[in-house]
Amino acid sequence: MNVYQLKEELIEYAKSIGVDKIGFTTADTFDSLKDRLILQESLGYLSGFEEPDIEKRSDANAAFAESEINRGHCTCLSFENEGCAKKHAN
C-alpha cells in the first residue's frame, strides 16, 4: 500500500465515523507557529482550551514524547516518508 492510498483510506474511514475534517502533516517543528503562539500568549489571546505547553503545540516530538512512537516502537513520525509507510503497512 502506498502512502497516498493509505491517506485516502484514512480519510474515508474518518468520514464514516463522523469526522468532518482530517489532515496530514510532517513531524517537522513549526517554528513560525511557535513564534505566533508566543505572541498570542503575550497579548492574552489564549482561550484556556488549548494545550498550555507551546513546545507541544509546535513540535510533534515534544507532543508525543511519552507515546509509543518515542519509546522505540516507531522511529518515524511521518507517513510522508515512503519507507515509514511501507514499514507500517505490514
FENNOR-V877785 format. One line per field, one symbol per residue. psi: psi as a letter, one per 40 degrees, with the letter a starting at -180 (. if undefined). burial: # if it has 16 or more other C-alpha atoms within 10 Angstrom, else .. Layout:
BEGIN
psi=???
burial=???
END
This chain:
BEGIN
psi=hiddddddddddddddeehdhiiiiieihgddddddddddddefeideeihdhdddeehddddfdeiddeeedhehehedhddddddee.
burial=..#.......#.................#....#..#................#########.............####....##.....
END
